[in-house]
Amino acid sequence: MKLKKEAAEILTPTPESDFDVAIYKKKCVITEYRKKEEIVIPDKIKGKPVKWIASEAFFCYSSLSSVKIPDSVTEIGENAFMGCHGLLSIIMSERIRKIHAHAFCGCEKLKTISLPSSTRFIGKSAFEHCTELETVYIYTSRDRVRIKKKAFPEHTKIIFISEIKAPG
């Protein structure tokens, strides 16, 4: 029972007051995170959908161990999670389209990551220096996603999983 309670706590959205944000008409961009712990990014802040995680928003928060990115987020900015050495797990937005350069660079403890079929761009060195990153699952075909140079460590296995449609 204790394990279930801890899992529920992790999935509870982190309070809006823990984030610095920029509001642009109908969307919200997280620009900085004030605490260093496990987080669940809320899908809305101040009533506006969180669409983007700005460059360096979580830069070098080495004690950050897990993050859940809501489906409202479509882009992760340059260096957004760079240097989060303690990051063990990421639950990625099902609507992510772009992961910019160095977004998760240096997240040394990250072992696997799954990227949804909406993924269209993975920037230069996005996961470089993720020394323990063994496998990346990308749920689309190789021709639908643009992957820049050194996006992943050389030892990392990239597996593309295309949607299989039944005949007829």
Backbone as CSV, one residue per row, in Angstrom:
resi,resn,N_x,N_y,N_z,CA_x,CA_y,CA_z,C_x,C_y,C_z
1,MET,0.809,-1.201,0.000,0.000,0.000,0.000,0.851,1.263,0.000
2,LYS,1.977,1.234,0.674,2.830,2.402,0.726,3.311,2.799,-0.670
3,LEU,3.656,1.811,-1.503,4.117,2.074,-2.849,3.048,2.792,-3.667
4,LYS,1.795,2.358,-3.551,0.706,3.003,-4.270,0.539,4.449,-3.828
5,LYS,0.668,4.704,-2.542,0.533,6.062,-2.035,1.643,6.940,-2.592
6,GLU,2.886,6.441,-2.613,3.999,7.218,-3.149,3.793,7.506,-4.623
7,ALA,3.319,6.533,-5.401,3.066,6.734,-6.824,1.993,7.798,-7.031
8,ALA,0.963,7.780,-6.222,-0.099,8.775,-6.333,0.436,10.170,-6.039
9,GLU,1.320,10.276,-5.063,1.896,11.573,-4.740,2.730,12.111,-5.892
10,ILE,3.460,11.251,-6.572,4.278,11.681,-7.698,3.401,12.190,-8.836
11,LEU,2.233,11.614,-9.028,1.363,12.000,-10.127,0.480,13.201,-9.816
12,THR,0.542,13.709,-8.603,-0.196,14.912,-8.242,0.528,16.112,-8.836
13,PRO,-0.176,16.962,-9.594,0.508,18.109,-10.198,1.246,18.961,-9.167
14,THR,2.423,19.365,-9.539,3.229,20.246,-8.711,2.521,21.601,-8.638
15,PRO,2.485,22.253,-7.474,1.781,23.536,-7.349,2.291,24.589,-8.340
16,GLU,1.358,25.353,-8.897,1.702,26.410,-9.851,2.731,27.384,-9.285
17,SER,2.687,27.608,-8.001,3.587,28.580,-7.376,5.060,28.159,-7.440
18,ASP,5.329,26.883,-7.784,6.710,26.411,-7.880,7.365,26.763,-9.214
19,PHE,6.601,27.344,-10.140,7.105,27.658,-11.469,7.100,29.156,-11.722
20,ASP,8.099,29.631,-12.466,8.048,30.962,-13.057,7.549,30.740,-14.480
21,VAL,6.629,31.577,-14.928,6.024,31.375,-16.239,5.944,32.680,-17.020
22,ALA,5.802,32.531,-18.327,5.497,33.650,-19.212,4.169,33.319,-19.872
23,ILE,3.257,34.273,-19.864,1.940,34.071,-20.459,1.920,34.820,-21.794
24,TYR,1.576,34.098,-22.852,1.464,34.670,-24.194,0.060,34.394,-24.710
25,LYS,-0.800,35.387,-24.687,-2.185,35.279,-25.141,-2.861,34.033,-24.596
26,LYS,-2.876,32.948,-25.355,-3.626,31.756,-24.946,-2.747,30.618,-24.475
27,LYS,-1.460,30.863,-24.232,-0.598,29.765,-23.784,0.358,30.230,-22.698
28,CYS,0.903,29.255,-22.015,1.806,29.490,-20.907,3.125,28.758,-21.196
29,VAL,4.242,29.393,-20.901,5.553,28.790,-21.081,6.247,28.754,-19.728
30,ILE,6.692,27.570,-19.310,7.451,27.464,-18.061,8.857,27.955,-18.325
31,THR,9.292,28.937,-17.555,10.626,29.503,-17.753,11.621,29.080,-16.678
32,GLU,11.110,28.707,-15.501,12.011,28.266,-14.433,11.227,27.485,-13.388
33,TYR,11.919,26.566,-12.766,11.357,25.765,-11.688,12.126,26.112,-10.424
34,ARG,11.421,26.345,-9.334,12.063,26.841,-8.112,12.502,25.767,-7.132
35,LYS,12.038,24.544,-7.287,12.368,23.507,-6.318,13.106,22.377,-7.009
36,LYS,13.699,21.502,-6.232,14.507,20.422,-6.793,14.028,19.083,-6.253
37,GLU,13.031,18.494,-6.919,12.421,17.249,-6.463,11.723,16.576,-7.632
38,GLU,11.008,15.501,-7.355,10.187,14.860,-8.376,9.039,15.800,-8.708
39,ILE,8.728,15.936,-10.010,7.661,16.870,-10.369,6.728,16.289,-11.412
40,VAL,5.514,16.787,-11.367,4.520,16.570,-12.401,4.153,17.967,-12.882
41,ILE,4.530,18.279,-14.097,4.239,19.605,-14.641,2.732,19.684,-14.895
42,PRO,2.072,20.711,-14.398,0.627,20.815,-14.623,0.330,21.129,-16.087
43,ASP,-0.852,20.742,-16.560,-1.201,21.027,-17.953,-1.675,22.468,-18.135
44,LYS,-2.059,23.118,-17.041,-2.455,24.528,-17.091,-1.853,25.264,-15.901
45,ILE,-1.478,26.493,-16.141,-1.031,27.398,-15.076,-1.736,28.725,-15.311
46,LYS,-2.331,29.247,-14.273,-3.103,30.487,-14.351,-4.180,30.401,-15.432
47,GLY,-4.734,29.197,-15.592,-5.809,28.981,-16.547,-5.371,28.828,-17.992
48,LYS,-4.085,28.925,-18.267,-3.556,28.822,-19.635,-2.839,27.491,-19.811
49,PRO,-2.988,26.841,-20.966,-2.306,25.563,-21.186,-0.793,25.745,-21.273
50,VAL,-0.065,24.846,-20.647,1.394,24.849,-20.716,1.752,24.174,-22.036
51,LYS,2.324,24.940,-22.977,2.618,24.444,-24.314,4.094,24.152,-24.535
52,TRP,4.947,24.805,-23.772,6.359,24.750,-24.062,7.148,24.843,-22.767
53,ILE,8.249,24.121,-22.704,9.184,24.269,-21.593,10.367,25.054,-22.151
54,ALA,10.611,26.210,-21.605,11.612,27.135,-22.143,13.039,26.641,-21.947
55,SER,13.938,27.226,-22.697,15.364,26.932,-22.581,15.818,27.134,-21.145
56,GLU,16.551,26.156,-20.633,17.161,26.187,-19.303,16.171,26.263,-18.146
57,ALA,14.913,25.916,-18.377,13.898,25.988,-17.308,14.257,25.123,-16.107
58,PHE,14.861,23.964,-16.335,15.236,23.040,-15.255,16.752,22.805,-15.258
59,PHE,17.494,23.686,-15.851,18.944,23.559,-16.058,19.696,23.232,-14.765
60,CYS,20.433,22.129,-14.801,21.330,21.710,-13.711,20.649,21.472,-12.366
61,TYR,19.398,21.063,-12.358,18.768,20.641,-11.108,19.160,19.192,-10.884
62,SER,20.323,18.989,-10.346,20.908,17.651,-10.251,20.136,16.710,-9.335
63,SER,19.332,17.226,-8.435,18.565,16.341,-7.561,17.194,15.965,-8.135
64,LEU,16.849,16.516,-9.283,15.592,16.152,-9.939,15.689,14.700,-10.402
65,SER,14.781,13.832,-9.910,14.876,12.410,-10.251,13.796,11.937,-11.219
66,SER,12.646,12.593,-11.258,11.623,12.194,-12.219,10.767,13.390,-12.603
67,VAL,10.274,13.329,-13.837,9.417,14.405,-14.332,8.343,13.795,-15.227
68,LYS,7.131,14.308,-15.065,6.026,13.949,-15.956,5.644,15.203,-16.714
69,ILE,5.749,15.116,-18.034,5.452,16.250,-18.904,4.048,16.043,-19.462
70,PRO,3.127,16.994,-19.228,1.730,16.780,-19.624,1.536,16.809,-21.142
71,ASP,0.419,16.254,-21.584,0.128,16.197,-23.008,-0.085,17.561,-23.646
72,SER,-0.242,18.595,-22.855,-0.384,19.940,-23.418,0.941,20.462,-23.993
73,VAL,2.072,19.918,-23.544,3.395,20.388,-23.971,3.744,19.799,-25.338
74,THR,4.122,20.690,-26.279,4.498,20.260,-27.623,5.981,20.486,-27.925
75,GLU,6.656,21.318,-27.138,8.074,21.597,-27.371,8.846,21.683,-26.065
76,ILE,10.089,21.200,-26.135,11.019,21.323,-25.014,12.219,22.109,-25.532
77,GLY,12.500,23.239,-24.894,13.530,24.157,-25.349,14.953,23.671,-25.134
78,GLU,15.894,24.384,-25.754,17.315,24.075,-25.629,17.736,24.080,-24.166
79,ASN,18.516,23.071,-23.796,19.089,22.966,-22.450,18.042,22.902,-21.337
80,ALA,16.802,22.612,-21.663,15.712,22.663,-20.673,15.996,21.798,-19.444
81,PHE,16.510,20.601,-19.634,16.823,19.693,-18.530,18.313,19.348,-18.506
82,MET,19.108,20.108,-19.201,20.547,19.838,-19.286,21.173,19.815,-17.895
83,GLY,21.998,18.801,-17.660,22.715,18.711,-16.397,21.889,18.228,-15.217
84,CYS,20.717,17.671,-15.480,19.911,17.076,-14.404,20.455,15.667,-14.168
85,HIS,21.603,15.597,-13.517,22.368,14.357,-13.364,21.603,13.255,-12.651
86,GLY,20.668,13.589,-11.813,19.914,12.590,-11.060,18.638,12.123,-11.746
87,LEU,18.332,12.662,-12.930,17.074,12.327,-13.602,17.060,10.864,-14.028
88,LEU,16.139,10.095,-13.451,16.014,8.662,-13.715,14.900,8.350,-14.698
89,SER,13.808,9.118,-14.656,12.674,8.795,-15.517,11.959,10.039,-16.017
90,ILE,11.454,9.891,-17.239,10.671,10.943,-17.875,9.414,10.290,-18.418
91,ILE,8.262,10.829,-18.042,7.024,10.434,-18.704,6.726,11.578,-19.661
92,MET,6.873,11.277,-20.946,6.826,12.309,-21.983,5.398,12.603,-22.423
93,SER,5.166,13.845,-22.791,3.903,14.281,-23.375,3.587,13.444,-24.612
94,GLU,2.343,13.062,-24.772,1.916,12.317,-25.966,1.803,13.230,-27.183
95,ARG,1.968,14.529,-26.980,1.854,15.486,-28.090,3.174,16.198,-28.389
96,ILE,4.264,15.721,-27.815,5.548,16.389,-28.040,5.892,16.345,-29.523
97,ARG,6.298,17.473,-30.066,6.682,17.539,-31.480,8.170,17.815,-31.629
98,LYS,8.691,18.699,-30.777,10.088,19.104,-30.913,10.820,19.015,-29.577
99,ILE,11.989,18.393,-29.631,12.907,18.377,-28.500,14.164,19.069,-29.017
100,HIS,14.430,20.254,-28.527,15.503,21.081,-29.076,16.887,20.664,-28.564
101,ALA,17.908,21.275,-29.138,19.312,20.941,-28.863,19.614,20.917,-27.367
102,HIS,20.334,19.893,-26.957,20.839,19.732,-25.595,19.744,19.666,-24.531
103,ALA,18.499,19.426,-24.922,17.373,19.462,-23.973,17.591,18.562,-22.757
104,PHE,18.124,17.362,-22.962,18.359,16.420,-21.864,19.840,16.037,-21.773
105,CYS,20.694,16.818,-22.348,22.135,16.545,-22.357,22.667,16.436,-20.923
106,GLY,23.418,15.380,-20.667,24.017,15.212,-19.353,23.115,14.605,-18.303
107,CYS,21.973,14.070,-18.715,21.094,13.355,-17.771,21.624,11.925,-17.682
108,GLU,22.706,11.777,-16.946,23.530,10.567,-16.939,22.822,9.306,-16.476
109,LYS,21.831,9.413,-15.616,21.194,8.228,-15.034,19.983,7.739,-15.814
110,LEU,19.586,8.466,-16.827,18.454,8.079,-17.657,18.812,6.818,-18.437
111,LYS,17.991,5.764,-18.321,18.299,4.474,-18.964,17.490,4.229,-20.232
112,THR,16.209,4.574,-20.216,15.362,4.410,-21.395,14.428,5.599,-21.500
113,ILE,13.970,5.837,-22.725,12.957,6.864,-22.934,12.083,6.440,-24.099
114,SER,10.808,6.769,-24.009,9.855,6.514,-25.086,9.355,7.843,-25.611
115,LEU,9.402,7.986,-26.935,8.939,9.208,-27.579,7.721,8.867,-28.435
116,PRO,6.659,9.658,-28.336,5.403,9.318,-29.004,5.434,9.528,-30.523
117,SER,4.374,9.100,-31.177,4.269,9.205,-32.637,4.215,10.652,-33.115
118,SER,3.897,11.581,-32.239,3.849,13.002,-32.607,5.244,13.615,-32.778
119,THR,6.288,12.932,-32.316,7.653,13.464,-32.362,8.084,13.673,-33.807
120,ARG,8.520,14.899,-34.138,8.952,15.225,-35.495,10.384,15.732,-35.573
121,PHE,10.939,16.175,-34.415,12.280,16.762,-34.442,12.983,16.492,-33.119
122,ILE,14.230,16.003,-33.215,15.083,15.818,-32.046,16.381,16.547,-32.356
123,GLY,16.655,17.595,-31.609,17.763,18.495,-31.888,19.141,17.928,-31.603
124,LYS,20.129,18.638,-32.091,21.531,18.271,-31.926,21.854,18.054,-30.448
125,SER,22.457,16.910,-30.172,22.923,16.569,-28.819,21.815,16.579,-27.769
126,ALA,20.584,16.359,-28.191,19.444,16.416,-27.265,19.620,15.483,-26.069
127,PHE,20.207,14.310,-26.294,20.424,13.339,-25.224,21.913,12.973,-25.103
128,GLU,22.774,13.819,-25.624,24.217,13.562,-25.549,24.664,13.537,-24.081
129,HIS,25.660,12.746,-23.798,26.215,12.585,-22.448,25.215,11.972,-21.465
130,CYS,24.210,11.291,-22.002,23.321,10.467,-21.168,23.986,9.092,-21.146
131,THR,24.990,8.957,-20.322,25.903,7.816,-20.372,25.245,6.468,-20.108
132,GLU,24.121,6.441,-19.376,23.445,5.182,-19.091,22.238,4.927,-19.996
133,LEU,22.014,5.821,-20.963,20.860,5.670,-21.862,21.097,4.487,-22.801
134,GLU,20.356,3.406,-22.556,20.524,2.167,-23.315,19.615,2.096,-24.532
135,THR,18.340,2.474,-24.344,17.361,2.289,-25.416,16.420,3.488,-25.510
136,VAL,16.133,3.882,-26.756,15.141,4.915,-27.041,14.097,4.284,-27.952
137,TYR,12.848,4.346,-27.531,11.740,3.851,-28.338,11.046,5.064,-28.952
138,ILE,10.957,5.078,-30.275,10.291,6.170,-30.975,9.103,5.558,-31.717
139,TYR,7.905,5.958,-31.325,6.687,5.339,-31.843,6.223,5.982,-33.144
140,THR,7.114,5.966,-34.123,6.815,6.419,-35.476,7.857,5.817,-36.400
141,SER,7.691,6.000,-37.698,8.682,5.485,-38.635,9.849,6.473,-38.743
142,ARG,10.989,5.961,-39.129,12.221,6.760,-39.192,12.072,7.987,-40.095
143,ASP,11.317,7.875,-41.175,11.182,8.980,-42.127,10.267,10.104,-41.633
144,ARG,9.595,9.922,-40.519,8.683,10.955,-40.001,9.310,11.841,-38.926
145,VAL,10.535,11.518,-38.510,11.192,12.305,-37.467,12.589,12.706,-37.943
146,ARG,12.910,13.982,-37.768,14.232,14.505,-38.134,15.107,14.466,-36.894
147,ILE,16.186,13.703,-36.975,17.094,13.556,-35.839,18.429,14.195,-36.204
148,LYS,18.810,15.191,-35.443,20.050,15.919,-35.716,21.273,15.157,-35.195
149,LYS,22.417,15.634,-35.616,23.702,15.017,-35.287,23.904,14.888,-33.774
150,LYS,24.401,13.735,-33.366,24.722,13.432,-31.969,23.526,13.584,-31.029
151,ALA,22.327,13.374,-31.552,21.135,13.499,-30.704,21.177,12.512,-29.542
152,PHE,21.751,11.324,-29.800,21.834,10.273,-28.783,23.276,9.787,-28.675
153,PRO,23.668,9.235,-27.522,25.004,8.647,-27.398,25.181,7.510,-28.417
154,GLU,26.400,7.290,-28.853,26.683,6.258,-29.858,26.245,4.867,-29.420
155,HIS,26.342,4.559,-28.138,26.008,3.217,-27.654,24.501,2.963,-27.526
156,THR,23.697,3.989,-27.652,22.257,3.875,-27.440,21.577,3.200,-28.628
157,LYS,20.691,2.258,-28.323,19.923,1.562,-29.340,18.645,2.356,-29.592
158,ILE,18.391,2.709,-30.861,17.192,3.451,-31.248,16.246,2.467,-31.919
159,ILE,15.034,2.358,-31.390,14.045,1.439,-31.948,12.841,2.254,-32.420
160,PHE,12.553,2.154,-33.721,11.387,2.821,-34.290,10.241,1.815,-34.322
161,ILE,9.101,2.225,-33.781,7.933,1.366,-33.727,6.810,2.080,-34.470
162,SER,6.557,1.639,-35.693,5.482,2.242,-36.502,4.154,1.630,-36.114
163,GLU,3.128,2.418,-36.243,1.788,1.898,-35.982,1.458,0.837,-37.014
164,ILE,0.977,-0.282,-36.554,0.608,-1.363,-37.456,-0.903,-1.313,-37.641
165,LYS,-1.312,-1.217,-38.889,-2.745,-1.150,-39.174,-3.227,-2.483,-39.714
166,ALA,-4.371,-2.892,-39.239,-4.957,-4.151,-39.698,-5.438,-4.001,-41.136
167,PRO,-5.275,-5.050,-41.955,-5.745,-4.971,-43.340,-7.277,-4.860,-43.393
168,GLY,-7.711,-4.194,-44.469,-9.153,-4.137,-44.692,-9.740,-2.900,-44.244
